[in-house]
Amino acid sequence: MGSNDFLILLIIAGVIILTIMVFPKPVKLLLRTIIQGVGGVLGLLIFNFLLSPLGWYVGINWATILIIAILGIPGMVFLYFLNIFF
């Protein structure tokens, strides 16, 4: 790793730290949404594995990830209800 690469890495780290210090609430909200989205995808994978023999399967795409990331567990329940009744 050359000195230029190390300098660029330090500048990027400084910008990230400065952004977190200046905008703590939006960054916290963004991180929470990302964590809920990842957890939702894992939950969908588990529930799809368990419920697919019954014919209850929710596809994983950007729309379902966004619904689960914003609404959380109620969003996952909502998606399964939509799948069952429609």
Rosetta blueprint (number, residue, H / E / L):
1 M L
2 G L
3 S H
4 N H
5 D H
6 F H
7 L H
8 I H
9 L H
10 L H
11 I H
12 I H
13 A H
14 G H
15 V H
16 I H
17 I H
18 L H
19 T H
20 I H
21 M H
22 V H
23 F L
24 P H
25 K H
26 P H
27 V H
28 K H
29 L H
30 L H
31 L H
32 R H
33 T H
34 I H
35 I H
36 Q H
37 G H
38 V H
39 G H
40 G H
41 V H
42 L H
43 G H
44 L H
45 L H
46 I H
47 F H
48 N H
49 F H
50 L H
51 L H
52 S H
53 P H
54 L H
55 G L
56 W L
57 Y L
58 V L
59 G L
60 I L
61 N L
62 W H
63 A H
64 T H
65 I H
66 L H
67 I H
68 I H
69 A H
70 I H
71 L H
72 G L
73 I H
74 P H
75 G H
76 M H
77 V H
78 F H
79 L H
80 Y H
81 F H
82 L H
83 N H
84 I H
85 F H
86 F L
